[in-house]
Amino acid sequence: MKTKLASILLIISSAFMFTSCGDSQDKVVDDMIELIEETPEVMKSGDKDKIAAHTKKMEELEKRAEALGMDPKSDDVFTEDQKMRIDEATKKASADMRN
């Protein structure tokens, strides 16, 4: 009985695990916004290691985007909502950098 229960739990958990592992344009955009929002704090810290790690995250994000067929430097791949969210994050980051 325990073996059967364990097998069922394994099957159920693997179904969730495999469906949630895929990357998507929305995940890339969410991560992009998060990085944009983190940029002022990282830059203000002046910590070369933090800046290098942040830069590496940006490069990895760009590779993820390209793997999904996105050109993160082109507005054409984003929905209007995504463009608006990225624009808001960029404006906020710019203002934070000036302060």
C-alpha positions in Angstrom: 0.0 0.0 0.0 2.8 2.5 0.9 4.5 1.7 -2.4 1.4 2.4 -4.4 0.8 5.7 -2.5 4.5 6.7 -3.1 4.1 5.9 -6.8 1.0 8.0 -7.1 2.6 11.0 -5.2 5.7 10.7 -7.5 3.6 10.8 -10.6 1.5 13.8 -9.4 4.5 15.7 -8.3 6.4 15.1 -11.5 3.5 16.3 -13.5 3.6 19.7 -11.7 7.4 19.7 -11.8 7.6 19.3 -15.6 4.8 21.7 -16.4 6.3 24.5 -14.3 9.8 24.2 -15.6 9.3 25.6 -19.0 10.4 29.1 -19.8 8.1 31.6 -21.3 8.1 35.1 -22.7 6.1 36.2 -19.6 8.8 34.8 -17.3 11.5 36.5 -19.2 9.7 39.8 -19.1 9.1 39.4 -15.3 12.8 38.6 -14.8 13.8 41.5 -17.0 11.6 43.9 -14.9 13.1 42.5 -11.7 16.6 43.1 -13.0 15.8 46.6 -14.2 14.4 47.4 -10.7 17.5 46.0 -9.0 20.0 48.0 -11.2 20.0 51.3 -9.2 20.8 49.5 -5.9 23.5 47.4 -7.5 25.1 50.4 -9.2 24.9 52.6 -6.2 26.6 49.9 -4.1 29.8 50.3 -6.1 30.5 46.6 -5.3 32.3 45.3 -8.4 31.3 41.7 -7.6 27.6 42.6 -7.3 27.9 44.6 -10.6 29.5 41.7 -12.3 26.9 39.2 -11.0 24.1 41.6 -12.1 25.7 41.9 -15.6 25.9 38.1 -15.8 22.2 37.8 -14.9 21.4 40.3 -17.7 23.5 38.3 -20.2 21.8 35.0 -19.2 18.4 36.7 -19.5 19.2 37.8 -23.0 20.2 34.2 -23.9 16.9 32.9 -22.5 15.0 35.5 -24.5 16.9 34.6 -27.7 16.2 30.9 -27.0 12.5 31.7 -27.0 12.8 33.6 -30.3 12.7 37.0 -28.7 15.0 40.0 -29.3 14.9 41.8 -26.0 16.3 44.9 -27.6 13.3 45.2 -30.0 9.9 46.4 -28.8 8.2 44.3 -31.5 8.3 41.1 -29.4 6.5 42.6 -26.4 2.8 43.0 -25.8 1.5 46.4 -25.0 1.1 45.5 -21.3 4.7 44.2 -21.2 6.0 47.4 -22.9 4.1 49.5 -20.3 5.5 47.4 -17.4 9.1 47.6 -18.8 8.7 51.4 -19.4 7.5 52.0 -15.8 10.3 49.9 -14.3 12.9 51.8 -16.5 11.5 55.2 -15.5 11.6 54.2 -11.8 15.1 52.8 -12.1 16.3 56.0 -13.8 14.8 58.2 -11.1 16.4 56.0 -8.4 19.7 56.3 -10.1 19.5 60.1 -10.0 18.7 60.2 -6.2 
